[in-house]
Amino acid sequence: MLLITCPYCREARPEVEFAYAGEAHIARPADPSAVGDAAWRDHLYIRSNTRGLHRERWRHVNGCGRFFNAVRDTVTDKFAATYKAGAPCPIDFAREGAER
Amino acid sequence: MSDARVIDTGDTPARPSAATAPAIGRGLRVPGRGRNAAAAPVRFTFDGRTITGRAGDTLAAALLADGIHLVGRSFKYHRPRGILSAGSEEPNALVGTDRGDGRYEPNTRATTAEIFEGFRASSQNRWPSLRHDVGAVNDSLYMLFSAGFYYKTFMWPKSFWNTVYEPLIRGAAGLGAPPTERDPDSYAARHAHCDLLVVGAGAAGLAAALAGARGGAKVILVDEQAEAGGWLLSEPEVTIDGRTAWTWLADTLRTLAAMPNVTVLNRTTAIGYYHQNFVGLCQRLTDHLAQVPEGAPRERLWKVRAKQVVLAQGAIEKPLVFAGNDRPGVMLAGAARTYLNRYGVRVGDRAVVVTAHDAAWAAAFDLARAGTTVPLIVDIRPVVGGDLLAQARSLGIETLCGGTVTDTRGRLRVSAVRVNPVDAAGRAGGGRWVACDALLMSGGWTPSLHLFSHTGGKLVWDEADQVFLPGRATEACRCAGAGTGRFGLAAALADGAAAGAAAAVDAGHPAETPAFAVQGEGSMAGTACRDLPTDRNGAFAKAFVDFQNDVLAKDIRLAVREGFRSVEHIKRYTTNGMATDQGKTSNINGLQIAADALGRAAPSVGLTTFRPPYTPTTFGAFAGYNRGRLFEVTRRTPIDAWAAERGAVYEPVSLWRRARYFPQPGEDMHAAVARECRAVRAGVGLFDASTLGKIEIVGPDAATFMNRMYTNAWTKLEPGRCRYGLLLGEDGFIRDDGVIGRMAPDRFHVTTTTGGAARVLTTMEDYLQTEWPDLNVWLTSTTEQWAVIAVQGPSARAVIEPLVEGIDLAPGRFPHMAVAEGRICGVPTRLFRVSFTGELGFEVNVPSRYGRAVWEAIHEAGRAHGIVPYGTETMHVLRAEKGYIIVGQDTDGTLTPADAGLDWAIGKAKPDFVGKRSLARPDMHRPDRKQLVGLLTQDPNVVLEEGAQIVAERDGPIPRTMIGHVTSAYWSEALGRSIALAVVAGGKSLQGRTVYVPMPDAVHAATVGGTAFLDPENTRLAV
């Protein structure tokens, strides 16, 4: 069972306290009616399916209840970072990508 | 080197004469020898026969002491099988164990089961008896059962697949039978945290625990066996720091026991190693006890989170692969040494040894000194080192270096072994037969890296020793001792101490590395080999690699010849290593044979993946406390007990149990529901709606938030009024619905479906926290704060009016879809005038603690009006008569509001709400979308089956094109006929058309119509 650090509680807690909530940094368009059909389809359904570092949302559902963002390696299941919703991702993906 | 006891030098085996036949079963227990030399006798039964063993024996030890090697029949060929090992890696000796009172377990390893007075064991996979097994005919048919036989044979005819072939194969193959009685035991679970978890309490593990604990680190040391010590228990002559191994062991355990920061757990298997040093331990508490203390759990699952882990699991001896290596009496040399030194049991009177490793020589010497005749040691290696040959000579043991074993014989127990010399080119010469009643083999040792592999730790191939060793770890973990390829007690102690000290330092504690002086240990040199050379045609050799799954060396070669290249595919095709032992004794042999056949080096072929659990683990251990009533929460409403007292029949709705109907004496469900329906339509009914999800939405931006979440427009909804709310996903499909009351300009009382409450709140929180954090709104689940009593029917107002204070219920003052706060029966209420039945109705919300009292008061007040409590089944019928949908029953996550006929609930003027953009996608307007319709069967007495498929024509070629399915179907008491709701492709354009519903009894014709079967003008609501 993973230990996940909630950026709001600032504590590593067992995975059972958390719920996965999909890929992160997919903002809902401010005016969906202005978005074309193809772009809206992509917004709804197209996800990155990453092998490696993946930015994703979790919710500390059986804790503080807050949604937050995380970077997890989908190969090793290890968390590289967790950070508050709205905060920038602390990992430079361009650089990480070059290193991998 | 000729020896009179070598009975034949030709290729035809001769039977040993009666004079030389070993006297099985007498004098096999060596007086004064073994850990339990002075233990009390214990009587147990094997296949009904009473046998006396000693307290402290494993079942295998006690059987061997009685001269019994034959304990079971093999999985596929039903070959007689004996005891191979002395530990948890045992592939052969699986038995059924009966501990009384329904405590039966199949497939228990005889090498780990501890006997006690009254213990009962039985052999498996044989009929009618272990000695005479009809299934053994498979052994003669073995060419049929080669690798992948189930893919190749039994192909035709297809109709035989399920009726003949599968029952035949399942009947013939297999292990023990599952228990027939409910498990009477209980199981426990607990969490633990420590600085250092040490797995394995052999020399390395003990040294690691000592080193780690002395600096104050909190240490847990676990071992799967009944007592700690590992190989120390099997090699008592070694001295450590001047003390004998057993004295040192006792002193060390005493030292550890005296340290408050150390926990030592015996009979505890580390079954799985998971992320971030989370290790599962299964502790066996009562299986070894004759009397189980009342209420004592059988096993306890420990979930340990360790800062540092030291894996000191040792190594597992490899069998040699040669024809007839599975015959009872053929066993691992190390196991024979364990039985002798630890249990005082000689595994035979006349033991031949075949080995590729020095360790087996020590076993031979120990046995020879204990009185077993050792006629011959065959070593694969042309040259052996040290003084092994001299020792053998002094004990009168013939030796053959550069030899091989090519066959064995003996029906139920090995009686002779065929031995051949091997020339410098590796070719086997002519064989001779040597009589024996035990054949001890050793192919060297495989470091036990299962747990290390669970974490994804990398294994590296050691070319010199031909073994996989732990490489880069992915966790805070160290391996120590034989598990790292450092064989021998001195190496294990030093390595364990270093690992324990380093781990303690990494966990933040000081540590010292104790040093140990070891004397008298044997040499640990050896070579690795494939299947042994033979002078016979290997294509017919029954040389077993995987004993438990009956996989032969030739099966692996066949798989390679047939084109399998990946070791994972070879494993699955041959089933090598796929049995319950996960190939502990077979994986490396199988890999090396496969690598040779592929012409590649072993590391490039790679090892198959080890997965938890390390050894077979009971379901009970995993379930722990979560059984029976604790398996799952049952949510009950405040009114649940009242319904139970009246004999309500329940149904589960998500985690709730809800009263489905209230049968009167003599009534079945149909009769009860019909009566309840009549009562509501004609008088008044009472319904417990407390399970409805409720969310209180409060704040200055509450209306804005509601506008964005729900399809409907909320800005103009006045406080004191309700509206039916429809919630979509962002994809435009219906997710939930419910009546929502505006209690104040900044406060909404939202209701959701029973099953959707948590999901809806999560969705709302998601949008509020991550998309619209600027909105000033609070969301609070109030599902369990309110009890909800629905009073429905023409007499509803008359029933509750006398009980209500502060709300004028007159039709003009409190119309349909009104809500008000007041008091009922003297307690606060939020009173909704809403209807899910089509009748005049109220939903009385009161604080939960008053729920039952108010329910009883309304029930009492309703007596004069013939009030009837009704359940969810009646609720379903009444709402279906009105065409009110149930989200999740009439919708399935692909219905838009328009598909469900709910487009009227969309606030078209709103610029945005969740799902609005998706409703504009072209696909959402296709005319052939599945749409909700009503169905009336042409035979009014036929109630369609929910889920039944719908077709356009009565007859036609199969497969038919299915155009939809029935979502709801009931007998309507009000209409005196059946009704149904269905989703049908292009359903709105099929009004009045006939469709067909094939059901098992007949194809039923039905007419498509509207969804409101009763009072479509809603006149009954306007009263």
Interface residues (C-beta under 8 A of the other chain):
Chain A: M1 L2 L3 A19 A21 A27 R28 D31 P32 S33 V35 D37 W40 R41 L44 R57 R59 V61 G65 R66 F67 T76 D77 K78 A85 G86
Chain B: Y274 H275 Q276 F278 K303 R305 G456 T474 E730 D731 T762 E765 D766 Q769 T770 E771 P773 P911 D912 K916 R917 S918 A920 R921 P922
